[in-house]
Amino acid sequence: MSVPAAAFLDLAVLFSHIKLYFAVTMPLFLFRNMKIWRLRFNTYLFFLCACLAFVGCETTKEGREKKKEMTLMRFHLEVNPDGTERTQTVPVFRANPTMVNISKSPFLDEGSIARAALVDSPGGGFFISVQFNHHGTLLWDNVTTAFRGQRAAIFAVYGETRWLAAPQITKRITDGIVTFTPDCTREEAERIVRGLNNVARKLKDK
């Protein structure tokens, strides 16, 4: 065999060994990396599922707690002071209090509320809208007819205790709806509305 031919043969043998090496090691390399990738992926997937389960449990727990929230709301008519214990003077609006003399006995309460809503108003503000049930609608109609010009002071207990507003009665209202801008934050207003609706649902289920 000539030298060039021998050199060519050696080169061919070398390439054969190289090809055989890659043929054997490459699948092992890919297999090992696939196992590592799968292990990492499964680990990431496990932590992702755990996080989602935790968030889901917290959300469900928060939802259950919100369904337990209750709001008491009383409507007191403005009256002239008579020197007896049947009336009292209350401050409405904490930043700039307006003193309103009211009857201590409310003429409507949360038991007469069918539903409540938080409504956005132009300019970024908000107000609370309360819809009375049949009994409340009839009584609100009578009050707004007989006591036009007087105010209805609205008291609420929702974790906090506060006089929320004292809207003036300017006309007869027959649809059983009262709207007012409450002396509270938006978050508090959401809590108040949620509590009123929870009470309404509980009373409806009885």
N, C-alpha and C positions, 0 to 999 in steps of 0.2 A: 504494500500500500504506500502511495506517495505521501509526502509530508503534508501538502495541502489537503489531500483527502482525509488524512488522520486528524488534521486540525478541524476540518469540517465535521468529522464524526464526533470529536470531543465536544464541539459546540452544540451539536444536536443532542448529545447525551445530557449536557448541562441544561439546555432548554427543557428537555423531558423531565429532569429532576425538579426544575423550577415549576413546571406545569403541575407535576404530581404534588408538590408541596402546597401550592395554592388550592389544588383540588381537594386535599385532605384538610388543610387548616382553615380555609375560608368558611366552609359550613359550620365548623366548630366555633369559629369567631362569631359568625352570624347568630348561631344558636345561643351562644353565651350572652350576646348583647340583647337578643330578643327576650331571654329570661330576665335580664336586668331591667329592660324597658317595661316588661309586663309587671315585674315586681314594683317598680316605681309607679306605674300607672295605677295598679291596684291600691297602693298606699295612698296616692292622691285621691282616688275615688272614695276610699274609706273615709278619709278626713272630710271630703266634700259632703258625703252623705251624713256624717256625724254632725257637721255644722248645720246642714239643712234641717236635720231632725231636731236639733237644739232650738233653732229659730222657730220651727213649726210649733214646738211645745210651748215656747215662751209666748208666741202669738196666740195660741189657743188659750193659754192660761190668762193672758191679758184680756182676751175676749170674754172669758167667763167672769172675770172680775168686773168688767164694764157692765155686764148684764145684771150684776147685783147692785149697781149704784142706784140710789133713790134720791129724788128731790121733792121736798115739801114746798108748796107755794100757796100763799094766802093773799087774798085781795081785801083790802080794808078801805072803806069809804071815808072820804074827808068830811068832817063834821065840825060844827062850832063847839068850842070847849064849854062844858056845862058845869064844871066844878066837881064832877063825880068821878069815880074810878072806872066808869065805862068808857072814858076817852083818854087818850095820851098823845103827846107830841113826839114825833119821830124825825130823825135827820135823814134826808134822802140826798144821795150824791156826796161821796166822801170828800172829794177835792174842794167842792164849794157847796156845803150843805144847805139844803132848803128845808126848813122846819114845816112839817105838815101835821095838823091835828086830826087824829083819826078815831074812829070807833074801834075799840079793842077786839070786838067780835068780827071776824071776817065774814063777808057775804058770799064768797066763793073760795074754794080751795082746790088742791090737786085732784081730789076725787071727782071733780066736775070737768077735768081736762081730758079730751079725747086724744089729742096729739099736740106736739110742739115741734117747731123747726127753727133753725138758725138761718137767717136770710142775709145775704150780702146787700149792702146799699151802695149807691154811687159814691165815689170818692174814697173807697177802701174801708168804709165802716160796716157795721152789721147791726141787726136788730133781732129780737126774738118774737116769733109769731106763735100765739097760743090759740088753738081751736077747742072750744068747749063742746061737751056732749049735749044731748038734747036738754037735759035739766039745766045745765050751765048756760046754754044759749037763751033759754026762756028768761032766766034770772038776769042775765047780762042785758037783755033787751029791756026788761023792766027798770033796771038801775040806770041805764043810759037814757031812758025816756024821762024818768022822774028826777034825776039829779044832774042834769046838764049844767056844765060850768064848774062842777066840783071835780076833785081829783080822786083817783083810785090808787092808793099806795100798795105796791107789790113787794111782799116779803118772801124770802126764800131761804131754805136750809138745804145745803148740798155738800156738806163737809165744812163749809163756811156758813155763817149766819149773817144775812145782809138785807137791807132795804134796797131793792134793785132799781126802782123807778116809781114815779107818781104821775102817770099821764093824765092830762085833763080830759074830761068827757066833753066833747064838743058837739056831738050829734047822737041820734039814736042809732044803735048798732043791732041789726037783726040777724046777722049771719053767724053770730057766736065767735067772732074773731077779735082778739086784742093784740096789738103790736106795740112794742116799746123798745127803747134803747137802754140796755141794762148797764148798771154801774159795775162792770166787771171786765176782765180780759176776755179775749176770744176763746182761749182754752177753758176758762171758767164757764163761759156761755155754752160751749159744747157739752161740758159736764152737766150743766143745769138741764139742757134740752134732753140729753140722753137719760138722765134720771127721771124726768117727767114722763117720757115715753115708756120707760120701764114700769113705772107705777101704773100708767094707763093700761099696759098689756096685762099686768097682774090683776087689776080690777076687772078687766074684760074677761079673763079666764075663769073668774070665780062664778 
